[in-house]
Each structure stands twice: as structure tokens, then as C-alpha cells.
Amino acid sequence: MLLHQVIEFAAGTSPDVDALVAGDRRWTFSELERDVARMGTTLAHVVARDERIAWFSDNRPELVMALYAVPRAGALLVLGNIRHTAAEQAAMLKASSASVVIGSAEQLARLTEHADELHDVRRWYCLDGVATHDGPVTDDGAELPSGTRDISELFAREPEPPRSGLDDDTHVWLIHTSGTTGRAKGALLTHRSLVAAATNTVLARPISDDDVYLFPFPLFHVAAYNVVVHHLGRRPVVLLPRFDPDEVLTAIRDESVTTVSLAPTMLAMLLEHPERSVEDLSSLRRIGYGASAMPLDLLRRTLSELPEVGLAQGYGMTELSGNAVFLGPDEHRRAGADEPWLLSAAGRPAPLVQIRIADDRGQEVPAGDVGEVLVRGDQVCAGYWDDPGATVESHHGEWFRTGDLGRLDEAGYLYIVDRKKDIIISGGENVSSREVEDIVSEHPDVAAVAVVGLPDDTWGERVCAVVVWNGTDDPTRATDLDARARALVDWTEGRMAGFKRPRVIVSAPELPLNASGKVDKHQIRDHLRPS
């Protein structure tokens, strides 16, 4: 099945069922399929096969349509992170050679100063309307890139058949993910990988005939595959522009939402909301979570206050097109009772993937031993954009190397022991410690730096930079470390996305090294984390 055929199938079998709810706007599956076909038809006349179409906005219904319409046109949808700086976004556009950029007025206005550098971009489309005076501007007068068009143009054509020649291995989404080198890598997801990931999730977490799903995560993350999951089950998706506790509670109540995806941080915000009533969450039957582990006290509170709700965890990553390992409601209830160790498990593999724990040579290790987590299955991505070296390095034969260290027990549960890739996860965003180190090290006062993640009750982890300062042997400079730390934090503003900026600066006389002469981040973490 091709990705856009998910909507075609749902429209053919459940045409009058709600497919998408966004504020006061609603689409049935037949209406959504019509708009997907119109957008896909127009784009097929705008771009050639395999061209890149980049999108920058918060969650919009048009973006849900683009998830299917861009692949229908035979093009590659580049999902841009709106939390990045304009310079970071421009760099991504250059790297992907995107020829079309679609975005909100706010995002396009930010990119305007870089428009002259983006020689491959032929067309710009604005989601919020274009007022033309001497040049395209937003309704509030902000300048947009020259020649910006209104998004309504993408729905002007009557539907034509999808572009011919598409197959399961055609690239459909390009999502950038942080890596150990500090340079973001673009994971190439295909029709095959996304449909396989969605199918695996439906098998692991069956969808009921009356389910209503709420999606509060950014659609520019691989979490967007959850939209496909519920459309595959022919059930409605309630879309919010972004996560806001007030809006989530209102939407759950007003739309009788039965299932929702949340990070543990989000769940805690809902439970602690001062105006939450018993009725607000009464329709919920399942909460799926990921991005960070579930604290035991939060689990027990959830089970106590929402006894009818089943909790389900998913382990996955961008390169797996979604989740591949699941821990279900029964295991969570057991964990909340007298088996808390279960919470340290990521879960069991879904039916259509295989998991292997391997040593450095790729050889399987015995149950209980720690090694790298390898995955095999159709939901593995096709590789990395314009990076054949990284694509080869990420595989051992048919097995994808996740870069995570884990173990499998005799019962088949997977446990993630550590992140071999040294990625910090803050507020659901992946932060490459290497990228932050490279930027911080450019500051003239910094002699050496190591960046690690520290536990944070709100965001899961916060970015911490351990800094060795230049000039600490100078008495006139050695006493102003706090001021230098504050100045360094201020200096990072605008040089990297806000979620990447160090929020904690720790001054150190030197960085600890391991036996091979590399910075020992395990020792740093052990020293900084409270006992």
C-alpha cells in the first residue's frame, strides 16, 4: 500500500466518518481525500518527480493533507522544525535543495532574510494569506519572500490520478535527526517504511471502532506517523496547533477523545492542572507515551486518578518511521502494583519487526547481556539524505544499528541501558551534544567544553555544559565564573535553537578523560546527578 492510499481506502469504506478535526473545521474521509487529491494534483504540475517540498509551520490541517499529497505527487516532503533558528532552517533548505517552501506567515517572514541564498527555491506558499503592496507581506505588514503565493492556489485544480511510477520504496518524508557528528542527518522514510510502522502499531495497539485520537505533538516529528496509524484504522484525528494543557483538556472533553499521545511531562501538566474537572478526562481509555521514561510516582498517580485508562509506551526513532517496541496497559498496571521493574523495560517488539542485541562485530549476545540494539523490518528507513557513508555505517547487513545499548530478557522484554549516540532529549526534542559543543567552543573564553543531559522534572532532560575557561590562571578573571557563565548562556541566543541552548553551566578546572583519552561523559553525569 502506498501512503496516500491509506486515505483513499478510508474514503472508499468510511466516506462520512470524521477524519480530521482542527478547531471548528472538520473533514470527513471523503472530504479529506478530495483535498489531498487536489493538493497532490497541483503539486504534480509544480514539481518534477523526487523534488523536495519543505514545510514550516505549527500543526495545521493543510500539513496533514501534505503528509499524503506530497507523496501522491511523487515528491519528497521535508518536514522543517519551527523551533530551529532561521539560519538552521536555511541550512536545511540548502542541504535538501528544496524547490518549494510552504509555511506560516511567521515562519516565512523569518526566512525572508535568507531567501537570496536559497537558489533552488522556485516557489513560496503562505498558509495565512498574502497581502500584496510593493511586495508580498503578511496581514500585519511583515515582509515575505519575493513572489510568495497564497496556499489556496494548491487546491485550485480538480483531482487527477496520482503520479505514475510510484512504488513502495519511493521516498516520501525527509525528517532530520541529530547525530553524533553534530550535523543533522535527514532520514529518508518511504511508502513501505511508514505503512509498515503504522501497521505494526495497529497490531500492537488495536484501534476500536469508536476511537477518537488527539495529536498534540509537532507534525514535523516522526510522531506524525500516529496520524497515519489512526487513519489506517479509519478513525478521526483531533489536531491541536501545539501542546497547551487548557486546549488539550477542552478538546478531550468536547470531542470525546478516547486515546491521546503524550510525553510524561505533558501528562503531569494535565493531572496538575488547577482547573481540571473529573469530566475533562472521563472519555479517555488509553494514553500512549514516549520521548522519556515514565516516573513511577507519575504512573501510580495516573492509575489512581484515571483507573479506566490504559497506559502504553512506545520505543522507536525517526529511522524506524515510528515505534517498533511496545509496553502495554497490563504491564503498566503490574508495574504500578508490585512489579515496578517493568517500567524500566521499553517493551516487546511488534509483530513485524525483529530485535537483536549484538556486540561490536554485529554478533548476537546471550539473553541478559548488554549490546547494541539492532532492528530488522520493513519500517526501517531507506537511509540518509545525501550521506551514503552514514547509511552504510548505520547497518550491519540487513540489520539497522540504532546506536542504543540494551538487553533482552528471557521473556522477550527489551531494556534500553544507555544511548550510545549521546543524544539529549529535552521536551521531546533530540539535541546533539556534539553540535552544542561545537558552537559553545567558538566562544573566546571557552578552553574546553563537554555537554550532557541532566534530569529535569518538566522537560525530561536539560542541556548542561561543563566548561573549562580560558584565563582562570589570571586572578583578575578567575573570580568571575558566574558572570562568565551567564554571559555564555546569553551569547548562545540566536546561534542555536532555544531547546538546544545550555541552561546549566558548570565550571571545571579540567574535563575527565577515559583510558583512550576521550572525554568521559559517564563520569561527568555521575558527578553532576544527585545521589
Secondary structure as GFF3:
##gff-version 3
##sequence-region A 1 531
A	DSSP	alpha_helix	3	13	.	.	.	ID=ss1
A	DSSP	beta_strand	18	22	.	.	.	ID=ss2
A	DSSP	beta_strand	25	28	.	.	.	ID=ss3
A	DSSP	alpha_helix	29	46	.	.	.	ID=ss4
A	DSSP	beta_strand	52	56	.	.	.	ID=ss5
A	DSSP	alpha_helix	61	72	.	.	.	ID=ss6
A	DSSP	beta_strand	76	79	.	.	.	ID=ss7
A	DSSP	alpha_helix	86	96	.	.	.	ID=ss8
A	DSSP	beta_strand	100	103	.	.	.	ID=ss9
A	DSSP	alpha_helix	105	111	.	.	.	ID=ss10
A	DSSP	three_ten_helix	112	117	.	.	.	ID=ss11
A	DSSP	beta_strand	123	126	.	.	.	ID=ss12
A	DSSP	beta_strand	131	132	.	.	.	ID=ss13
A	DSSP	beta_strand	136	137	.	.	.	ID=ss14
A	DSSP	beta_strand	149	150	.	.	.	ID=ss15
A	DSSP	three_ten_helix	151	155	.	.	.	ID=ss16
A	DSSP	beta_strand	171	177	.	.	.	ID=ss17
A	DSSP	beta_strand	185	190	.	.	.	ID=ss18
A	DSSP	alpha_helix	191	204	.	.	.	ID=ss19
A	DSSP	beta_strand	213	215	.	.	.	ID=ss20
A	DSSP	three_ten_helix	222	224	.	.	.	ID=ss21
A	DSSP	alpha_helix	225	232	.	.	.	ID=ss22
A	DSSP	beta_strand	237	239	.	.	.	ID=ss23
A	DSSP	alpha_helix	245	254	.	.	.	ID=ss24
A	DSSP	beta_strand	259	262	.	.	.	ID=ss25
A	DSSP	alpha_helix	264	271	.	.	.	ID=ss26
A	DSSP	three_ten_helix	278	281	.	.	.	ID=ss27
A	DSSP	beta_strand	286	289	.	.	.	ID=ss28
A	DSSP	alpha_helix	296	305	.	.	.	ID=ss29
A	DSSP	beta_strand	310	317	.	.	.	ID=ss30
A	DSSP	three_ten_helix	318	320	.	.	.	ID=ss31
A	DSSP	beta_strand	322	327	.	.	.	ID=ss32
A	DSSP	alpha_helix	329	337	.	.	.	ID=ss33
A	DSSP	three_ten_helix	340	344	.	.	.	ID=ss34
A	DSSP	beta_strand	348	349	.	.	.	ID=ss35
A	DSSP	beta_strand	353	358	.	.	.	ID=ss36
A	DSSP	beta_strand	371	377	.	.	.	ID=ss37
A	DSSP	alpha_helix	388	393	.	.	.	ID=ss38
A	DSSP	beta_strand	395	396	.	.	.	ID=ss39
A	DSSP	beta_strand	399	408	.	.	.	ID=ss40
A	DSSP	beta_strand	414	419	.	.	.	ID=ss41
A	DSSP	beta_strand	423	426	.	.	.	ID=ss42
A	DSSP	beta_strand	429	432	.	.	.	ID=ss43
A	DSSP	alpha_helix	433	440	.	.	.	ID=ss44
A	DSSP	beta_strand	446	456	.	.	.	ID=ss45
A	DSSP	beta_strand	460	469	.	.	.	ID=ss46
A	DSSP	alpha_helix	475	478	.	.	.	ID=ss47
A	DSSP	alpha_helix	481	492	.	.	.	ID=ss48
A	DSSP	three_ten_helix	498	500	.	.	.	ID=ss49
A	DSSP	beta_strand	504	507	.	.	.	ID=ss50
A	DSSP	alpha_helix	521	528	.	.	.	ID=ss51
###
